[in-house]
Amino acid sequence: MSDFLAIREIVNEFDPMGLIGMGAHDDEHDRLTQKIIRNLYDHNIDKIKDLLIDYYDEYGSSGRDIKEEYQESFNSKIQTTYNQIEVWYLNKNKPID
């Protein structure tokens, strides 16, 4: 599987606004996928969480102003997605013995 498709799968599972779940095309979040890939190729994994949070802005909902009652769920979703991307990244960049 290509790097892009592997990250796309993770991003589409993340599905920030639930659009894939409502039937949007698989390429709905490709802009985010491309930004993530670019950062991973540049070894900027530390920027991935901010990309995930800030992506909500593209749909008119600030990822920085989540109501307190949704904050725990939101943070969990961000962390879970980040963890999946990190595992992919670490496996991809494993030193060869």
TAQUI-V188136 format. One record per backbone hydrogen bond with DSSP energy under -1.0 kcal/mol. NH is the residue of the N-H (numbers start at 1). CO is the residue of the C=O. E is the energy in kcal/mol with one decimal. If there is no record, write none. Layout:
BEGIN
nh:co:e
NH:CO:E
NH:CO:E
END
This chain:
BEGIN
nh:co:e
6:2:-2.2
7:3:-2.5
8:4:-2.8
9:5:-2.0
10:6:-1.4
11:7:-2.8
12:8:-3.0
13:9:-1.4
14:10:-2.0
15:11:-2.7
18:15:-2.0
23:20:-1.8
24:19:-2.7
28:25:-2.0
30:27:-1.7
33:29:-2.2
34:30:-2.7
35:31:-2.0
36:32:-2.6
37:33:-2.7
38:34:-2.6
39:35:-2.1
40:36:-2.6
41:37:-3.0
42:38:-1.4
43:40:-1.5
44:39:-3.6
47:44:-2.0
48:45:-1.6
51:47:-1.9
52:48:-2.3
53:49:-2.6
54:50:-3.1
55:51:-1.3
56:53:-1.2
57:54:-1.3
58:55:-1.2
59:56:-1.6
60:57:-1.9
61:56:-2.0
70:67:-1.9
74:70:-2.7
75:71:-3.1
76:72:-2.1
77:73:-2.1
78:74:-2.4
79:75:-2.8
80:76:-2.7
81:77:-2.0
82:78:-2.8
83:79:-2.9
84:80:-2.0
85:81:-2.3
86:82:-3.0
87:83:-2.5
88:84:-2.0
89:85:-2.8
90:86:-3.1
91:87:-2.4
92:88:-2.3
93:89:-1.8
END
